[in-house]
Amino acid sequence: MAGGEQKRYNILKAHPGRKLTFIYLANDVLQNSKKKGTEYSAAFSETLEDVFQDLYRIADTSMRQALDRIVKIWEDRAILSQPILSQLRACGGHEDVEVPVVPKKKKRRKSSLDAEARNLPIFSAPVKVRAPEPDVLLRHLRALETTTAADDQIRLQIATLPDEVQSTAFVDNLDNREAAEVLEKQVEDASKLLSSYNIRLDQEMEQRQHAITLLQAFIREQSSQQDRVQALHDEHQKRLSHVLEVHSHLRNHLANLPDLSQLPSFTDGLAPLPSAQDLFAL
């Protein structure tokens, strides 16, 4: 690329805000040119490490999150090679974790495997999140009513960004420095807006994931309570059946007993018995 060394020098000497703009521009170019070959990735890789190192050194939390996100995107989409990605992660203090390759073992007899299984250490299951109280769960759910994704004002700003800041085709048509500087300012503002919005979206996703975890714990607890209530219901339903059976048996027994009120009177037509006063009167 003509003037490559001079461009590299200009990028490294630029203001940090312009360096971040260069990163977003590089991201756009690298992703759009992936199918065309490795020319652009090879050219940018010569400068990316130095730029990332300078930016990580002065980056605040939001800028560091933006840089980490870009590296993650490049890794997920295989935009750059692993050695280059490792260098970029190292600039931010992230160390690559090497996963040891475990050689495959030959199949053994089942009896041998069972014998080894009995001697394996017992590992505790992952700790589950404790079910929240209903008021705590409602507080988390109400917090999701006003979210970043529902921020119509920011979405309108992003939707109305000029085409010049979203396509590299306009850069090649610039013919004077003043217009280039104006466009650069627009690109910087757009990159800050999008970076801030993406960070807020990341935070919202974490917030929603936490709400999902709480809901799952709450549902597990309610399901457990439902099982206990169902067991109590079944037990007392049996008791009610026994009581109703006794009641039915008692009614049948009462129906078979004689009604004393229907028996004839044995005192009809007889003189009344004398009282004690009549017996002892002299």
LINZI-V558306 format. One record per helix or strand. SS is the DSSP state (A for helix, B for strand). FROM is the first residue (numbers start at 1). TO is the last residue. If there is no record, write none. Layout:
ss->SS from->FROM to->TO
ss->SS from->FROM to->TO
//
This chain:
ss->A from->4 to->12
ss->A from->16 to->32
ss->A from->34 to->36
ss->A from->39 to->58
ss->A from->61 to->76
ss->A from->82 to->91
ss->A from->110 to->118
ss->A from->134 to->143
ss->A from->152 to->159
ss->A from->163 to->165
ss->A from->168 to->173
ss->A from->177 to->256
ss->A from->260 to->262
ss->A from->276 to->279
//
